[in-house]
Amino acid sequence: MRELPIRFKFRWLDEQGNVTGLFRSKKGVFDGQELVLDDLTLSVANIISLEIHEERLAVAFVDGDVADSKMFHIYKVPAADLKRAIDAVRSAAWAEITRERMVGEGRGDAFRTEICPQCNATIDLSDMPDTPQVYCVFCSSLMTTGPGGMPDEHELGLCEECGMFSKPRRFTIFYFYFLVVVWGFTSRVTHRCPACMRGTAWKMLLGNLLFLLGIPVAIVQLFRCYGGKITGSVMAELDTANLKARKGDMLAALQGYQKVLDQVPFSAGVKYNLAMALLQQNEIQRAADALELVFTDCVNYAPAYYPLSQCYEHLGEEAKLQELRRIWGDTEDAVPSPDHGETGDSAGLLDE
């Protein structure tokens, strides 16, 4: 991890993500206790969420009794380094607050944490049973604490496009155009699974045929879709099963997921995909059963919390819902904060 203090330059972003104040960047510093952004000083314990996309950061924080947020584009220092440093400190601070509270309640023995090997954040597992896998809400990594996990599983996660557990990669969407006296290009970066890359990559190739400069980018992306490292590994079955599930071919998807699980006994992400596919088919009870299996593999797999709570509400399983909320510390009806990993991708899947 980068040594403290971390000094950097940045520019504020508006609500649309556009840079403001183009003529002069501002100074920022993180010293391990406070994040200073020009004239804004944030105590690390007051930062409730920190999201990253490329070199842009969105920070949500509490200022007195008011919650607020800011977005900024960082320079000189990789945004991932700054996020990793802040997350490591604030997660440890929150864990210590939890420990002190539980000790005061006479429940100190129930306090339990793990250190994420990927980002060094402290993962609070208090009041949660021990399971073979652990999920880090700070870097979205799913980790198996013993044998039986996916190869290179820290590289796996949810696709930004379809929301399924796979091996998302950086994907550049690029179009070039030339109209006699007017020329230009459009470019956008996403992180998506190989299955979601394919359709867009073919569109890029067709869309760039008239203007040759965009074709090399499209060809590279097509190669990455079909000839990447996923081919020939256990992940190949997962990619195929995800495609089948999205097309509604549940029998083929189930067979594909089973092939993966035969090789990898513990994978909350694979079982999460199965549950999401069942929700799309409005199979609420079977989806709830699959989501319960997710938590037997990874008790704190945050993406599964919200859909399972929706399933319980739909099925009238009030006792199970209350127990789920108790374990997750969600005693109110409000949706958990962003750092609990809620994506909202599954919202609305239970609509009849």
C-alpha positions in Angstrom: 0.0 0.0 0.0 1.2 3.5 -0.8 2.9 5.4 2.0 1.1 8.2 3.8 0.5 11.0 3.4 -0.8 10.7 -0.2 -0.7 14.1 -2.0 -2.6 14.5 -5.2 -4.3 17.0 -7.5 -7.9 16.9 -8.5 -10.8 18.7 -10.1 -14.4 18.7 -9.0 -17.0 17.0 -11.1 -20.6 18.1 -11.5 -23.6 15.8 -11.2 -23.2 14.7 -14.9 -19.6 13.8 -14.3 -18.2 16.8 -16.2 -15.1 18.6 -14.9 -15.6 22.0 -13.4 -13.0 24.7 -13.1 -11.0 23.7 -16.2 -8.2 26.2 -15.8 -6.8 25.2 -12.4 -6.6 21.9 -10.5 -6.9 21.8 -6.7 -4.7 20.1 -4.1 -5.7 17.2 -2.0 -4.0 15.1 0.7 -4.9 12.0 2.8 -2.8 11.7 5.9 -4.4 8.6 7.4 -6.8 10.5 9.6 -8.4 13.1 7.3 -9.1 13.5 3.6 -8.5 17.1 2.6 -10.0 18.3 -0.7 -9.1 21.9 -1.2 -11.1 23.6 1.6 -13.2 20.5 2.4 -11.8 18.4 5.3 -13.3 15.0 6.0 -12.6 12.8 9.0 -12.0 9.3 7.8 -14.7 7.9 10.2 -17.3 10.2 8.5 -16.7 8.8 5.0 -19.6 6.3 4.5 -19.0 5.4 0.9 -16.2 5.7 -1.7 -16.8 4.6 -5.2 -14.3 4.6 -8.1 -14.6 4.6 -11.9 -11.4 4.9 -13.9 -9.7 7.9 -12.2 -12.9 9.4 -10.9 -14.0 9.1 -7.3 -17.4 9.7 -5.6 -17.3 10.1 -1.9 -20.3 10.2 0.4 -19.9 11.5 3.9 -21.6 12.8 7.0 -21.1 16.5 7.8 -22.7 17.2 11.2 -26.2 15.8 10.9 -26.3 16.1 7.1 -25.2 13.5 4.5 -23.6 14.9 1.4 -21.5 13.7 -1.5 -18.8 15.0 -3.9 -17.3 13.7 -7.1 -13.8 14.5 -8.3 -11.2 13.5 -10.9 -7.8 12.7 -9.4 -4.4 13.4 -11.0 -0.8 12.5 -10.2 -1.8 9.5 -8.0 -3.9 6.5 -9.2 -7.4 6.7 -7.9 -7.3 3.1 -6.8 -4.3 3.8 -4.5 -6.2 6.6 -2.8 -9.3 4.5 -2.4 -7.4 1.5 -1.0 -5.6 3.7 1.6 -8.8 5.4 2.7 -10.8 2.1 2.8 -8.1 0.4 4.9 -8.2 3.1 7.5 -11.9 3.7 7.7 -12.8 0.0 7.8 -10.4 -0.5 10.7 -11.9 2.5 12.5 -15.5 1.2 12.0 -14.4 -2.3 13.2 -12.9 -0.8 16.4 -16.2 1.1 17.1 -18.1 -2.1 16.6 -15.7 -4.0 19.0 -16.0 -1.4 21.7 -19.8 -1.4 21.4 -20.0 -5.2 21.6 -17.6 -5.4 24.5 -19.8 -2.8 26.3 -22.8 -5.1 25.6 -20.9 -8.1 27.0 -20.7 -9.7 23.6 -17.0 -9.2 22.9 -16.6 -12.9 22.0 -18.9 -12.4 19.0 -16.7 -9.8 17.4 -14.8 -11.2 14.4 -12.9 -9.6 11.5 -10.9 -10.6 8.5 -8.3 -8.6 6.6 -8.9 -8.5 2.9 -5.7 -9.7 1.1 -6.5 -7.7 -2.0 -7.1 -4.2 -0.5 -6.1 -4.6 3.2 -9.5 -3.4 4.4 -11.0 -4.8 7.6 -14.0 -7.0 7.0 -16.4 -7.0 9.9 -18.0 -10.5 10.3 -19.3 -10.0 13.8 -22.5 -12.0 14.7 -22.1 -13.9 11.4 -21.4 -17.6 11.3 -18.1 -18.9 9.8 -18.3 -19.9 6.1 -15.8 -21.1 3.5 -15.8 -17.7 1.7 -15.6 -14.1 2.6 -16.7 -11.0 0.6 -15.0 -7.6 0.8 -17.5 -4.8 0.2 -14.6 -2.4 -0.3 -13.0 -4.0 -3.3 -15.9 -6.4 -4.2 -13.6 -9.4 -3.9 -14.9 -12.9 -3.1 -12.3 -15.0 -1.4 -12.2 -18.7 -0.3 -10.3 -19.0 3.0 -9.3 -22.6 2.3 -9.2 -25.0 -0.7 -12.2 -25.3 -3.1 -12.4 -21.8 -4.6 -12.3 -20.5 -8.2 -8.9 -20.0 -9.8 -7.8 -16.3 -9.6 -11.1 -15.6 -7.9 -10.1 -12.1 -6.8 -10.4 -11.2 -10.5 -14.1 -12.2 -10.6 -17.1 -10.0 -9.8 -20.4 -8.7 -11.1 -20.6 -7.6 -14.7 -21.6 -3.9 -15.0 -23.9 -4.8 -18.0 -25.8 -7.9 -17.0 -25.1 -8.0 -13.2 -24.0 -11.7 -13.3 -20.9 -13.1 -11.6 -18.2 -13.7 -14.1 -14.8 -12.3 -15.0 -15.4 -8.7 -16.1 -12.7 -7.0 -18.1 -12.0 -3.4 -19.1 -13.9 -2.9 -22.4 -13.5 0.1 -24.6 -16.4 1.1 -26.9 -15.0 3.1 -29.7 -16.5 4.6 -32.9 -14.7 6.8 -35.4 -16.5 8.9 -38.1 -15.4 11.1 -41.0 -17.9 13.2 -42.9 -15.9 15.2 -45.5 -15.3 18.2 -43.4 -16.4 16.8 -40.0 -14.6 14.0 -38.2 -14.4 12.7 -34.7 -14.8 9.7 -32.4 -16.8 8.5 -29.4 -15.2 6.4 -26.7 -16.6 4.9 -23.5 -15.0 2.4 -21.0 -17.0 -0.2 -19.1 -16.1 -3.4 -17.2 -18.2 -6.3 -18.5 -18.1 -10.1 -18.9 -17.1 -11.8 -22.2 -20.7 -12.6 -23.0 -21.7 -9.0 -22.8 -18.6 -7.9 -24.8 -19.6 -9.9 -27.8 -22.7 -8.2 -29.1 -21.2 -4.7 -28.6 -17.9 -5.8 -30.2 -19.7 -6.9 -33.4 -21.7 -3.7 -33.4 -18.4 -1.8 -33.2 -17.0 -3.7 -36.1 -20.0 -3.1 -38.3 -20.3 0.6 -37.2 -16.6 1.2 -38.0 -16.5 -0.5 -41.4 -17.0 2.8 -43.4 -14.3 4.5 -41.4 -11.3 2.2 -41.2 -9.6 3.8 -38.2 -12.1 2.2 -35.7 -11.7 -1.3 -37.1 -8.5 -2.3 -35.2 -10.1 -1.5 -31.9 -13.2 -3.6 -32.8 -11.0 -6.5 -33.9 -9.0 -6.4 -30.6 -12.2 -6.4 -28.6 -13.6 -9.3 -30.6 -10.5 -11.3 -29.9 -10.7 -10.6 -26.2 -14.4 -11.7 -26.2 -13.7 -15.1 -27.9 -10.1 -15.9 -27.4 -9.3 -14.6 -23.9 -7.9 -16.5 -20.9 -11.4 -17.6 -19.9 -11.4 -20.2 -22.8 -10.5 -23.7 -21.8 -10.8 -23.2 -18.0 -13.5 -23.8 -15.5 -14.7 -20.3 -16.2 -15.6 -21.3 -19.8 -18.5 -23.3 -18.4 -19.6 -20.3 -16.2 -19.6 -18.0 -19.2 -21.7 -20.5 -21.2 -24.1 -21.1 -18.3 -24.6 -17.3 -17.9 -25.6 -17.0 -21.5 -28.1 -19.8 -21.3 -29.6 -18.4 -18.1 -30.0 -14.9 -19.7 -31.8 -16.5 -22.6 -34.2 -18.4 -20.3 -32.8 -21.9 -21.0 -32.8 -22.9 -17.4 -32.1 -26.6 -17.9 -28.9 -25.9 -19.9 -27.9 -23.2 -17.4 -28.4 -25.5 -14.4 -26.3 -28.2 -16.1 -23.6 -25.6 -16.8 -23.6 -24.3 -13.2 -23.4 -27.8 -11.9 -20.3 -28.5 -14.1 -18.7 -25.5 -12.5 -19.7 -26.5 -8.9 -18.4 -30.1 -9.5 -15.0 -28.6 -10.0 -15.3 -25.7 -7.5 -17.3 -26.7 -4.4 -17.5 -23.2 -2.9 -18.7 -20.4 -5.1 -21.3 -18.0 -3.8 -21.1 -16.1 -7.1 -22.1 -19.1 -9.2 -25.1 -19.8 -6.9 -26.0 -16.1 -7.0 -26.2 -16.3 -10.8 -28.5 -19.2 -10.5 -30.8 -17.3 -8.2 -30.8 -14.3 -10.5 -31.8 -16.5 -13.4 -34.6 -18.0 -11.3 -35.9 -14.5 -10.4 -36.0 -13.6 -14.0 -38.3 -16.6 -14.5 -40.4 -15.5 -11.5 -39.4 -18.7 -9.6 -39.4 -16.9 -6.2 -39.3 -19.9 -3.9 -36.5 -21.6 -5.9 -34.6 -18.3 -6.1 -34.8 -17.9 -2.3 -33.5 -21.4 -1.8 -30.6 -20.7 -4.1 -29.8 -17.4 -2.3 -29.8 -19.3 1.0 -27.2 -21.5 -0.5 -25.2 -18.4 -1.4 -25.0 -17.5 2.3 -23.9 -21.0 3.2 -20.8 -20.5 1.1 -20.3 -16.8 1.9 -22.2 -15.4 4.9 -21.5 -11.8 4.0 -22.0 -11.9 0.2 -23.5 -8.5 0.0 -25.1 -8.6 -3.6 -27.4 -11.4 -2.4 -28.8 -9.6 0.7 -31.3 -7.3 -1.0 -32.8 -9.9 -3.5 -33.1 -12.5 -0.6 -34.9 -9.9 1.6 -37.2 -9.2 -1.3 -37.9 -12.9 -1.8 -38.7 -13.3 1.9 -41.1 -10.3 1.8 -42.8 -11.7 -1.3 -43.2 -15.2 0.3 -44.3 -13.8 3.6 -41.3 -15.4 5.4 -41.3 -12.8 8.2 -39.2 -14.8 10.7 -36.5 -15.5 8.1 -36.6 -11.8 7.0 -36.1 -10.6 10.6 -33.2 -13.0 11.2 -31.5 -12.0 7.9 -31.8 -8.3 8.9 -30.5 -9.1 12.4 -27.4 -10.8 11.0 -26.8 -7.9 8.7 -27.4 -5.2 11.2 -30.3 -3.9 9.2 -32.9 -3.4 11.8 -34.9 -0.8 9.8 -36.8 -1.0 6.5 -34.2 1.3 4.8 -32.0 -0.1 2.1 -28.4 -0.7 3.4 -25.8 1.9 2.6 -23.7 1.6 -0.5 -20.7 0.1 1.3 -22.9 -2.9 2.1 -22.6 -3.7 -1.6 -26.2 -3.0 -2.7 -26.3 -2.5 -6.4 -30.1 -2.4 -6.9 -29.7 -4.5 -10.0 -32.3 -7.0 -8.8 -34.9 -4.4 -7.9 -38.1 -5.0 -9.7 -37.4 -8.6 -10.6 -40.1 -9.7 -8.2 -42.8 -7.6 -10.0 -45.6 -9.8 -11.2 
